[in-house]
C-alpha cells in the first residue's frame, strides 16, 4: 500500500473514530417510557440544554429570570413543559414571541405549559417568576442559620419539585446539560450542581456550567454566607463559618471513599465531589446533586460515625446520577443499588464489621416498613405502580433496603467477583442514560444469570410483596455484644459503662432499638442517668432514644423539653416523621400538634407536607 493510500486510510479512520462522542456527552435516544408524573411529551419535542439567567431576591423571596432551552424537535407544533406555582410572563421561540397556554392546575402535578412552535424551532425562552407557594425553595432568615448573620436559600428538586422553581420537562428520563447565570446579594455566595466557585465574587454574580447531561430533579441551587475548604484536589466542603472546620474534619475521608468507589465500579465521571452542609431545615440526610451533595448538619457527630451518608451520596454518582431510574415507578433502581454500593464503600474504607452493622440497621428498618404496610402489601413491591399517587410514596425502606437485600442476595448467589464485574459493566454500558426495571431485568438475565447458568427468583423479588425466603443472612458480632449488655442490665439492674466506651453510633442505635416493651420507667431512668441519652448530641442516637421514650411512656403525661427542642431545631424528614409517628402511635396527638405548631415554619415543604398528612393538618 503506497503512502497516498495510507494517508487516505488514516483520514478515514480519523473521521470514523475521531468524531465519536465523549461518553460524558452521551444522550439517550428518543424512546421515552410512559410518564405518570409529567405533562411533557418528549417523544415529539424534548429539551436538551438549559441556559438559565436568574436573579435571587431575598427581600421579595422570589427568583425571576429567563429559562432558554435548545430543543429536539420531531416535526412538532408544540412543546409541553411542567410548571407549578410559577408566573409565566412571556415566551419566545427562536427569539420571537410565541403563544403559550397553561393547563388546569393539579395539586400534585401543577400545570402544563404548552408552547407553540414550528417544525423548524430550535429554541424556546420562558420569562418567569417564582411565587410564595413555590415548594422547592426554602428561604431562611438569619436566625434559622448556623451563624445567624445572613439569610439562606436552598432548593430541593426531588422528586417533581424542580418545576416549582424552573419551568421544565420534569421527568427523570429527561437528561439535559445546563449553563446558568445567577445574581445574588454581594455578601452571599451561590453554588449549584455544576462547576462551582470557591470564593465569593465582588458583585454577587456567578456563572455555572454542567457539561454532563443530568435529570431535572438534580438541578440544585444554594445561596448563603458560606466558605469552602478542600479535602483533596477533587473533594471539599462548603459550610457556614462556625461549621466549616467541623465539617472538614468530619468528611476528611471523602477522597478515600472516592478511590474505593472507583476501585469497585470504574471512574468517577463528574470531575469534582464536594459537599455543602445546609441549615438544619434541609429535609433529607443528603441529596446527591452532581458535583455538590447537599447534606444535613445532623451528620456532623464529631467522630465520623454518621459519614456512611456521604458514602451513600457518593454512590449515587454511579447509581442514580450516571444511570437513572426512567420513571419514579423504578425508584428502587436508584436507591437499592446505592445502598448496596454505599455498604461496599464503607466496607472498603472502614471494614466489614461496620458495613454489616449498617446493613443490619437497614434490615431492621425494612422489617418495620413491611409491618407498616401490612394493610397495603402492594407497597412492598420493588417495582411500584404510582398511577394517581405521589412519587414520594415510593421513597421508603422498600426501595432502599429491600433493593439492597435483593442485590446482596444476588451477590451471594453468583459470587462477589462475578457480581462486581457485572455491576461495573452495567454502569459503563448505561452511563448518562435512564433505565426501566424491565430493561434492567433483561440486562441482568443476558449478562449475569444466563451466562453463569444461574436460576434466580428475580420476578418474585421485583413484582411480589414481602421478602422472598432466599434472602441473604446478615450478622454482626458487635450487635450481639450490644444485646448481651442490654440483657445484663435487665437481669441485674446495673450496667458496666466500660463495656460501651468504644461503641459506635450503630451499636448505640441497635442497643436502644432493642429495649423490650416491658422496660419500666425506672429502667429508662437508670439508663438515662448512666449515659445521658436525653441530652445526646449525636442526632441519630437522640432520635432513636426519643422514639423509645415515647413508646415506653418515659415522661408520662409530660413532653420532654429535649424532644420538643429537637423537633423545632431539626427538619430532617426521617427524624421528624419518626417522632411524630411515635407521638400519634402512643396516643399523644394533641401534644404532637402543639409542638408542630411551633416547629412547622422551620420545615421545608417536603417535611411539612408529610407531617401535615400524618397529623391531619390543613394549610
C-alpha positions as CSV (number, residue, x, y, z in Angstrom):
1,X,0.0,0.0,0.0
2,X,1.5,3.3,-1.1
3,X,1.8,6.5,1.1
4,X,-1.2,8.2,-0.6
5,X,-3.4,5.2,0.2
6,X,-2.1,5.2,3.8
7,X,-2.9,8.9,4.2
8,X,-6.4,8.4,2.8
9,X,-7.0,5.5,5.2
10,X,-5.7,7.5,8.1
11,X,-8.0,10.3,7.3
12,X,-11.0,8.0,7.1
13,X,-10.1,6.4,10.4
14,X,-9.9,9.9,12.0
15,X,-13.4,10.7,10.6
16,X,-14.8,7.4,11.9
17,X,-13.2,7.3,15.3
18,X,-12.1,10.9,16.0
19,X,-15.8,12.1,15.8
20,X,-17.1,9.6,18.4
21,X,-19.0,11.4,21.2
22,X,-17.4,11.8,24.5
23,X,-19.2,9.3,26.9
24,X,-19.8,12.3,29.2
25,X,-21.9,13.8,26.3
26,X,-23.9,10.7,25.8
27,X,-27.6,11.5,25.5
28,X,-30.4,8.9,25.5
29,X,-32.1,8.2,22.1
30,X,-35.7,9.5,21.8
31,X,-37.6,6.5,23.1
32,X,-39.2,7.6,26.3
33,X,-41.2,5.5,28.6
34,X,-44.8,6.3,29.6
35,X,-44.6,9.1,32.2
36,X,-47.1,9.4,35.1
37,X,-45.7,12.4,36.7
38,X,-45.0,14.8,33.9
39,X,-47.1,16.6,31.3
40,X,-44.2,16.6,28.8
41,X,-44.3,14.5,25.6
42,X,-40.6,14.2,24.9
43,X,-41.1,11.7,22.0
44,X,-42.4,14.6,19.9
45,X,-40.3,17.5,21.4
46,X,-37.7,17.4,24.2
47,X,-35.4,19.9,25.9
48,X,-31.7,19.2,25.6
49,X,-29.8,22.2,27.1
50,X,-30.9,24.8,29.5
51,X,-29.4,28.3,29.7
52,X,-30.7,29.8,33.0
53,X,-30.4,33.5,33.8
54,X,-31.9,34.4,37.1
55,X,-31.9,37.0,40.0
56,X,-32.4,35.8,43.6
57,X,-34.3,38.5,45.5
58,X,-34.2,37.8,49.3
59,X,-36.4,40.9,50.0
60,X,-39.4,39.6,48.0
61,X,-38.3,35.9,48.3
62,X,-38.7,35.5,44.6
63,X,-36.5,34.1,41.8
64,X,-37.1,35.7,38.5
65,X,-35.4,35.4,35.1
66,X,-35.3,33.5,31.8
67,X,-35.0,29.8,31.1
68,X,-33.9,29.2,27.5
69,X,-33.8,25.7,26.1
70,X,-32.4,24.2,22.9
71,X,-34.8,21.5,21.9
72,X,-35.0,18.3,19.9
73,X,-38.0,18.7,17.6
74,X,-39.7,15.7,15.9
75,X,-41.7,17.8,13.4
76,X,-43.9,19.1,16.3
77,X,-46.1,22.1,16.5
78,X,-45.9,22.4,20.3
79,X,-43.7,21.6,23.2
80,X,-45.0,20.9,26.7
81,X,-43.2,21.7,29.9
82,X,-44.2,21.3,33.6
83,X,-44.8,24.2,35.9
84,X,-46.2,24.6,39.4
85,X,-46.9,27.8,41.3
86,X,-44.9,29.8,38.7
87,X,-45.9,33.1,37.0
88,X,-45.1,33.0,33.2
89,X,-44.7,36.5,31.9
90,X,-43.6,35.8,28.2
91,X,-42.4,33.1,25.9
92,X,-40.3,33.2,22.8
93,X,-39.5,30.6,20.1
94,X,-36.2,31.1,18.3
95,X,-36.1,34.6,19.7
96,X,-39.6,35.7,18.6
97,X,-42.7,36.0,20.8
98,X,-45.0,33.0,20.6
99,X,-48.2,31.9,22.2
100,X,-48.4,29.7,25.2
101,X,-51.2,28.1,27.4
102,X,-51.2,27.0,31.0
103,X,-53.3,23.9,31.6
104,X,-55.7,23.2,34.5
105,X,-54.0,23.1,37.9
106,X,-53.4,19.7,39.5
107,X,-52.5,19.6,43.2
108,X,-49.8,17.1,42.6
109,X,-48.5,17.8,39.1
110,X,-49.1,21.5,38.8
111,X,-49.8,22.9,35.3
112,X,-48.7,22.0,31.8
113,X,-47.1,24.9,29.9
114,X,-47.9,24.3,26.2
115,X,-45.7,26.5,23.8
116,X,-46.5,26.9,20.1
117,X,-43.5,26.1,17.9
118,X,-42.9,25.1,14.3
119,X,-41.2,22.1,12.9
120,X,-38.1,24.3,12.5
121,X,-38.0,25.7,16.0
122,X,-34.6,25.1,17.7
123,X,-35.0,27.0,21.0
124,X,-37.6,28.4,23.4
125,X,-37.3,31.0,26.2
126,X,-39.6,31.5,29.1
127,X,-39.6,34.7,31.2
128,X,-40.9,33.7,34.6
129,X,-41.1,34.3,38.4
130,X,-41.5,32.0,41.4
131,X,-44.2,32.7,43.9
132,X,-44.6,32.4,47.7
133,X,-46.1,28.9,47.1
134,X,-43.0,27.5,45.3
135,X,-42.3,24.2,47.1
136,X,-38.7,23.6,46.0
137,X,-37.4,26.7,47.6
138,X,-36.8,27.4,51.3
139,X,-36.0,30.9,52.2
140,X,-34.4,31.1,55.7
141,X,-34.0,34.1,58.0
142,X,-30.5,34.7,59.6
143,X,-31.9,33.2,62.8
144,X,-32.5,29.9,61.1
145,X,-28.9,29.5,60.0
146,X,-25.8,28.4,62.0
147,X,-24.1,31.8,62.0
148,X,-27.3,33.8,62.4
149,X,-25.9,36.8,60.4
150,X,-27.3,36.4,56.8
151,X,-30.3,34.8,55.1
152,X,-30.0,31.5,53.3
153,X,-31.8,29.8,50.3
154,X,-31.6,26.2,49.1
155,X,-33.6,24.2,46.6
156,X,-34.8,20.6,46.8
157,X,-36.0,19.2,43.4
158,X,-36.6,15.5,44.0
159,X,-38.9,14.1,43.1
160,X,-41.0,16.5,41.0
161,X,-40.4,19.9,42.6
162,X,-37.9,21.4,40.1
163,X,-41.0,22.5,38.1
164,X,-41.8,24.8,41.1
165,X,-38.7,27.0,40.5
166,X,-37.9,26.4,36.8
167,X,-40.4,25.7,34.0
168,X,-39.0,22.4,32.7
169,X,-39.8,18.9,31.5
170,X,-39.7,17.5,35.0
171,X,-39.2,13.8,34.4
172,X,-36.2,11.7,35.4
173,X,-35.8,10.3,31.9
174,X,-35.2,13.7,30.5
175,X,-31.4,14.4,30.6
176,X,-30.1,17.9,29.9
177,X,-26.9,19.9,30.2
178,X,-27.1,23.4,31.5
179,X,-25.4,26.8,31.9
180,X,-26.6,29.3,34.5
181,X,-26.0,32.9,35.5
182,X,-27.2,33.7,39.0
183,X,-27.3,37.1,40.6
184,X,-27.4,37.2,44.4
185,X,-26.7,39.8,47.1
186,X,-23.0,40.6,47.1
187,X,-22.4,39.5,50.7
188,X,-23.6,36.0,49.7
189,X,-22.2,33.1,47.6
190,X,-24.2,30.9,45.1
191,X,-23.4,27.3,44.3
192,X,-25.1,24.8,42.1
193,X,-25.0,21.2,41.0
194,X,-22.3,22.3,38.4
195,X,-18.8,23.7,38.2
196,X,-18.6,25.9,41.3
197,X,-16.7,28.9,42.7
198,X,-14.5,28.5,45.7
199,X,-14.7,32.1,46.9
200,X,-17.2,35.0,46.7
201,X,-17.3,37.3,43.8
202,X,-17.2,41.1,44.3
203,X,-20.7,41.8,42.9
204,X,-22.7,38.7,43.7
205,X,-22.7,37.5,40.0
206,X,-22.0,33.8,39.4
207,X,-21.7,31.6,36.3
208,X,-22.2,27.8,36.2
209,X,-21.7,25.0,33.8
210,X,-22.9,21.4,33.9
211,X,-21.5,19.7,30.9
212,X,-22.7,16.2,31.7
213,X,-26.4,15.5,31.0
214,X,-28.5,15.2,34.2
215,X,-32.1,14.7,35.1
216,X,-34.1,17.8,36.1
217,X,-34.5,16.8,39.8
218,X,-30.7,17.1,40.1
219,X,-30.6,20.8,39.3
220,X,-29.9,22.5,42.6
221,X,-29.0,25.9,44.0
222,X,-27.9,27.1,47.4
223,X,-27.2,30.8,48.4
224,X,-25.8,31.9,51.7
225,X,-22.8,33.1,53.6
226,X,-20.5,30.0,53.5
227,X,-16.9,29.1,52.9
228,X,-15.1,26.3,51.1
229,X,-12.3,24.1,52.3
230,X,-10.6,21.4,50.2
231,X,-10.2,17.9,51.3
232,X,-8.3,16.8,48.2
233,X,-7.8,18.0,44.7
234,X,-11.3,16.9,43.8
235,X,-13.2,16.8,47.1
236,X,-14.1,19.5,49.6
237,X,-16.7,21.1,51.8
238,X,-18.8,24.2,51.9
239,X,-20.3,25.3,55.2
240,X,-21.0,28.4,57.3
241,X,-18.0,29.8,59.1
242,X,-18.9,28.3,62.5
243,X,-19.2,24.8,60.9
244,X,-16.5,24.7,58.3
245,X,-13.7,23.2,60.4
246,X,-16.0,20.6,62.0
247,X,-17.3,19.7,58.5
248,X,-13.8,19.5,57.1
249,X,-12.8,17.1,59.9
250,X,-15.9,15.0,59.7
251,X,-15.6,14.5,55.9
252,X,-11.8,14.1,55.7
253,X,-12.2,10.6,54.3
254,X,-14.0,11.7,51.2
255,X,-11.1,11.1,48.9
256,X,-10.6,7.6,50.4
257,X,-14.3,7.0,49.6
258,X,-14.0,8.2,46.0
259,X,-10.9,5.9,45.5
260,X,-12.7,3.0,47.0
261,X,-15.7,3.6,44.8
262,X,-13.6,3.8,41.6
263,X,-11.8,0.6,42.5
264,X,-15.1,-1.1,42.6
265,X,-17.1,0.2,39.7
266,X,-15.0,2.5,37.5
267,X,-14.0,6.1,37.1
268,X,-15.8,8.9,38.8
269,X,-17.3,10.8,35.8
270,X,-18.3,14.1,37.5
271,X,-14.8,15.6,38.0
272,X,-15.5,17.1,41.4
273,X,-17.2,15.7,44.5
274,X,-18.0,18.4,47.1
275,X,-20.5,18.6,49.9
276,X,-22.3,21.6,51.2
277,X,-23.6,21.5,54.8
278,X,-27.0,23.2,54.8
279,X,-29.1,24.6,57.7
280,X,-30.9,22.0,59.8
281,X,-34.2,22.5,58.0
282,X,-32.9,20.6,55.0
283,X,-35.4,17.7,54.7
284,X,-33.1,14.9,53.8
285,X,-30.0,13.4,55.2
286,X,-28.3,14.1,51.9
287,X,-29.2,14.9,48.3
288,X,-26.9,13.6,45.5
289,X,-26.9,16.7,43.3
290,X,-24.0,16.0,40.9
291,X,-20.7,17.6,41.9
292,X,-22.3,19.1,45.0
293,X,-24.0,16.9,47.5
294,X,-26.4,18.7,49.8
295,X,-26.2,17.5,53.4
296,X,-27.9,17.9,56.7
297,X,-25.8,19.2,59.7
298,X,-27.2,16.3,61.7
299,X,-24.5,14.1,60.3
300,X,-21.8,16.1,62.0
301,X,-21.2,14.0,65.1
302,X,-17.6,14.8,65.8
303,X,-16.4,11.2,65.3
304,X,-17.2,10.4,61.6
305,X,-19.7,7.9,62.8
306,X,-22.5,9.1,60.5
307,X,-20.5,9.5,57.4
308,X,-22.0,6.5,55.7
309,X,-24.4,9.1,54.4
310,X,-21.5,10.7,52.4
311,X,-20.7,7.2,51.0
312,X,-24.4,6.9,50.0
313,X,-24.5,10.2,48.2
314,X,-21.1,9.4,46.5
315,X,-22.5,6.1,45.4
316,X,-25.3,7.9,43.7
317,X,-22.7,9.4,41.3
318,X,-23.0,6.0,39.6
319,X,-26.4,4.6,40.6
320,X,-28.9,7.5,40.2
321,X,-26.9,10.2,38.5
322,X,-25.0,8.2,35.9
323,X,-27.7,5.5,35.4
324,X,-31.0,6.9,36.4
325,X,-34.5,5.4,37.0
326,X,-36.5,6.2,33.9
327,X,-39.7,6.8,36.0
328,X,-40.5,7.0,39.7
329,X,-42.0,3.5,39.5
330,X,-38.4,2.4,39.0
331,X,-37.1,4.3,42.0
332,X,-35.6,1.2,43.6
333,X,-33.0,1.2,40.7
334,X,-31.6,4.4,42.2
335,X,-31.8,3.6,45.9
336,X,-31.4,-0.2,46.1
337,X,-28.2,0.0,44.1
338,X,-27.0,3.0,46.0
339,X,-27.4,1.3,49.4
340,X,-25.5,-1.7,48.1
341,X,-22.7,0.5,46.8
342,X,-22.6,2.6,49.9
343,X,-22.1,-0.5,52.1
344,X,-19.4,-1.8,49.8
345,X,-17.6,1.6,50.1
346,X,-17.9,1.5,53.8
347,X,-16.5,-2.0,53.9
348,X,-13.5,-0.9,51.8
349,X,-12.8,2.1,53.9
350,X,-13.8,1.1,57.5
351,X,-14.0,-2.7,57.4
352,X,-16.6,-5.5,57.2
353,X,-17.9,-5.1,60.8
354,X,-19.1,-1.5,60.2
355,X,-20.5,-2.5,56.8
356,X,-22.6,-5.3,58.3
357,X,-23.9,-3.1,61.1
358,X,-25.1,-0.6,58.5
359,X,-26.8,-3.4,56.6
360,X,-28.4,-4.8,59.7
361,X,-29.8,-1.4,60.7
362,X,-31.3,-1.3,57.2
363,X,-32.7,-4.8,57.6
364,X,-34.4,-3.7,60.8
365,X,-35.9,-0.6,59.0
366,X,-37.1,-2.9,56.3
367,X,-38.9,-5.2,58.8
368,X,-40.6,-2.1,60.4
369,X,-41.6,-0.8,56.9
370,X,-43.2,-4.1,55.9
371,X,-45.1,-4.1,59.2
372,X,-46.3,-0.6,58.5
373,X,-47.6,-1.7,55.1
374,X,-49.3,-4.9,56.3
375,X,-52.6,-3.5,55.1
376,X,-51.1,-2.3,51.8
377,X,-48.9,-5.2,50.6
378,X,-48.5,-3.8,47.1
379,X,-46.4,-1.1,48.6
380,X,-43.8,-3.7,49.5
381,X,-43.1,-4.5,45.8
382,X,-39.8,-3.1,44.4
383,X,-41.3,-2.0,41.1
384,X,-44.1,0.3,42.1
385,X,-47.3,1.4,40.4
386,X,-47.7,5.0,41.2
387,X,-50.6,5.9,39.0
388,X,-52.6,8.6,40.7
389,X,-50.0,8.7,43.6
390,X,-47.2,11.0,44.6
391,X,-43.7,9.7,43.7
392,X,-42.8,10.4,47.3
393,X,-44.9,7.3,48.1
394,X,-42.0,5.2,46.8
395,X,-39.4,6.9,48.9
396,X,-39.2,4.4,51.8
397,X,-37.3,1.5,53.1
398,X,-38.7,-0.8,50.4
399,X,-36.8,0.9,47.6
400,X,-33.7,1.3,49.7
401,X,-33.4,-1.8,51.9
402,X,-35.4,-4.4,50.0
403,X,-33.5,-3.2,46.9
404,X,-30.2,-3.7,48.8
405,X,-31.2,-7.1,50.1
406,X,-32.1,-8.3,46.6
407,X,-28.7,-7.2,45.3
408,X,-26.8,-8.7,48.2
409,X,-28.7,-12.0,47.7
410,X,-27.7,-11.9,44.1
411,X,-24.1,-11.3,45.0
412,X,-24.0,-14.2,47.4
413,X,-25.7,-16.4,44.8
414,X,-23.4,-15.7,41.9
415,X,-20.2,-14.8,43.8
416,X,-18.8,-11.3,44.5
417,X,-16.2,-11.3,41.7
418,X,-18.8,-12.0,39.0
419,X,-21.3,-9.6,40.6
420,X,-18.8,-6.8,40.7
421,X,-17.8,-7.3,37.1
422,X,-21.5,-7.3,36.1
423,X,-22.2,-4.0,38.0
424,X,-19.1,-2.3,36.6
425,X,-20.2,-3.2,33.1
426,X,-23.8,-2.2,33.9
427,X,-22.7,1.3,34.9
428,X,-20.4,1.7,31.9
429,X,-22.9,0.4,29.4
430,X,-25.8,2.6,30.6
431,X,-23.7,5.7,31.6
432,X,-25.6,9.0,31.2
433,X,-28.9,7.3,30.3
434,X,-32.0,6.2,32.1
435,X,-33.4,2.7,32.5
436,X,-36.7,0.9,33.5
437,X,-37.0,-2.1,35.7
438,X,-37.9,-4.2,32.7
439,X,-34.7,-3.2,30.8
440,X,-32.6,-3.8,33.8
441,X,-34.0,-7.3,34.2
442,X,-33.3,-8.1,30.6
443,X,-29.8,-6.9,31.0
444,X,-29.4,-8.9,34.2
445,X,-30.6,-12.1,32.5
446,X,-28.4,-11.6,29.5
447,X,-25.2,-10.6,31.2
448,X,-25.2,-12.3,34.5
449,X,-27.7,-15.1,35.1
450,X,-27.8,-16.9,31.7
451,X,-24.0,-16.8,31.1
452,X,-23.5,-18.4,34.5
453,X,-26.4,-20.8,34.2
454,X,-28.0,-19.4,37.3
455,X,-31.7,-19.7,38.2
456,X,-32.9,-16.9,40.4
457,X,-36.4,-15.9,41.5
458,X,-36.0,-12.3,40.1
459,X,-39.7,-11.9,39.3
460,X,-40.6,-12.7,42.9
461,X,-38.2,-10.2,44.3
462,X,-39.3,-7.4,41.9
463,X,-43.0,-7.9,41.4
464,X,-44.2,-9.7,44.5
465,X,-45.0,-8.3,48.0
466,X,-42.8,-9.0,51.0
467,X,-39.4,-10.7,51.2
468,X,-38.6,-14.0,49.4
469,X,-37.3,-16.8,51.6
470,X,-33.9,-16.9,49.8
471,X,-32.8,-13.6,51.3
472,X,-29.1,-13.1,52.4
473,X,-28.4,-13.6,56.1
474,X,-26.6,-10.7,57.8
475,X,-25.0,-11.0,61.2
476,X,-22.8,-8.8,63.5
477,X,-20.8,-9.9,66.5
478,X,-20.8,-6.2,67.7
479,X,-24.6,-6.1,67.7
480,X,-24.7,-9.5,69.5
481,X,-22.5,-7.9,72.2
482,X,-24.8,-4.9,72.5
483,X,-27.7,-7.2,73.1
484,X,-25.7,-9.0,75.8
485,X,-25.0,-5.7,77.6
486,X,-28.7,-4.9,77.5
487,X,-29.7,-8.3,78.8
488,X,-27.1,-8.0,81.7
489,X,-28.7,-4.7,82.6
490,X,-32.2,-6.1,82.6
491,X,-31.2,-9.0,84.7
492,X,-29.1,-7.2,87.3
493,X,-30.4,-3.6,87.2
494,X,-26.8,-2.4,86.9
495,X,-24.7,-1.6,83.8
496,X,-21.0,-1.6,83.4
497,X,-20.3,1.6,81.3
498,X,-16.8,0.4,80.4
499,X,-18.5,-2.2,78.1
500,X,-19.8,0.6,76.0
501,X,-17.0,3.1,75.9
502,X,-15.8,2.1,72.4
503,X,-19.3,1.8,70.8
504,X,-20.1,3.4,67.5
505,X,-23.4,5.1,66.7
506,X,-24.6,1.9,65.1
507,X,-24.1,-0.1,68.3
508,X,-26.0,2.5,70.4
509,X,-28.8,2.6,67.9
510,X,-29.1,-1.2,68.0
511,X,-28.9,-1.2,71.8
512,X,-31.7,1.4,72.2
513,X,-33.9,-0.2,69.4
514,X,-33.9,-3.5,71.3
515,X,-35.4,-2.2,74.5
516,X,-38.2,-4.7,75.4
517,X,-41.8,-3.4,75.7
518,X,-41.6,-4.4,79.3
519,X,-39.0,-1.8,80.1
520,X,-40.1,0.3,83.1
521,X,-39.8,4.0,83.7
522,X,-37.2,3.1,86.3
523,X,-35.2,1.1,83.8
524,X,-35.3,4.0,81.4
525,X,-34.2,6.4,84.1
526,X,-31.2,4.3,85.1
527,X,-30.0,4.0,81.5
528,X,-30.6,7.7,81.0
529,X,-28.6,8.5,84.2
530,X,-25.7,6.2,83.1
531,X,-25.5,7.6,79.5
532,X,-27.3,10.9,79.5
533,X,-29.2,9.9,76.4
534,X,-31.8,12.5,76.7
535,X,-29.1,15.1,76.0
536,X,-27.3,13.1,73.3
537,X,-25.5,15.3,70.8
538,X,-25.5,12.6,68.2
539,X,-28.7,13.2,66.3
540,X,-29.3,9.6,65.3
541,X,-28.8,8.3,68.8
542,X,-31.1,11.1,70.1
543,X,-33.8,10.3,67.6
544,X,-34.0,6.6,68.5
545,X,-33.8,7.4,72.2
546,X,-36.6,9.9,71.9
547,X,-38.7,7.4,70.0
548,X,-38.3,4.8,72.7
549,X,-39.0,7.4,75.4
550,X,-42.4,8.0,73.7
551,X,-43.0,4.3,73.1
552,X,-42.3,3.4,76.7
553,X,-44.0,6.5,78.2
554,X,-40.8,7.5,79.9
555,X,-42.1,11.0,80.6
556,X,-45.7,10.2,81.3
557,X,-48.2,12.9,80.5
558,X,-45.4,15.5,80.2
559,X,-43.5,16.1,77.0
560,X,-39.7,16.1,77.4
561,X,-38.4,19.5,76.5
562,X,-35.5,17.9,74.8
563,X,-37.9,16.2,72.3
564,X,-39.7,19.4,71.6
565,X,-36.4,21.3,71.1
566,X,-35.2,18.6,68.8
567,X,-38.3,18.8,66.6
568,X,-38.1,22.6,66.5
569,X,-34.4,22.6,65.6
570,X,-34.2,19.6,63.2
571,X,-36.0,19.5,59.9
572,X,-34.7,16.2,58.5
573,X,-37.9,14.4,57.4
574,X,-36.9,10.9,58.6
575,X,-36.2,12.1,62.1
576,X,-39.2,14.4,62.3
577,X,-41.6,11.8,60.8
578,X,-40.3,9.0,63.1
579,X,-41.0,11.1,66.3
580,X,-44.4,12.5,65.2
581,X,-45.4,8.9,64.3
582,X,-44.4,7.9,67.8
583,X,-46.5,10.6,69.3
584,X,-49.5,9.6,67.3
585,X,-49.0,5.8,67.8
586,X,-48.9,6.3,71.6
587,X,-52.0,8.4,71.9
588,X,-50.3,11.8,72.2
589,X,-51.6,13.5,69.1
590,X,-52.6,16.7,70.9
591,X,-49.0,17.0,72.3
592,X,-47.7,16.5,68.8
593,X,-49.9,19.2,67.3
594,X,-48.8,21.6,69.9
595,X,-45.2,21.1,69.1
596,X,-45.9,21.1,65.3
597,X,-47.5,24.5,65.6
598,X,-44.1,25.8,66.8
599,X,-41.9,23.8,64.5
600,X,-43.7,23.8,61.1
601,X,-42.3,27.2,60.0
602,X,-38.8,25.7,60.3
603,X,-39.5,22.8,57.9
604,X,-39.0,22.6,54.2
605,X,-42.3,21.9,52.3
606,X,-41.1,18.3,51.8
607,X,-41.2,17.6,55.5
608,X,-44.2,19.8,56.3
609,X,-46.3,18.1,53.7
610,X,-45.5,14.7,55.2
611,X,-46.4,15.8,58.7
612,X,-49.5,17.7,57.6
613,X,-50.8,14.4,56.2
614,X,-49.7,12.4,59.3
615,X,-51.4,14.7,61.8
616,X,-54.3,15.8,59.6
617,X,-53.3,19.4,59.4
618,X,-54.7,21.5,56.6
619,X,-52.8,24.6,55.4
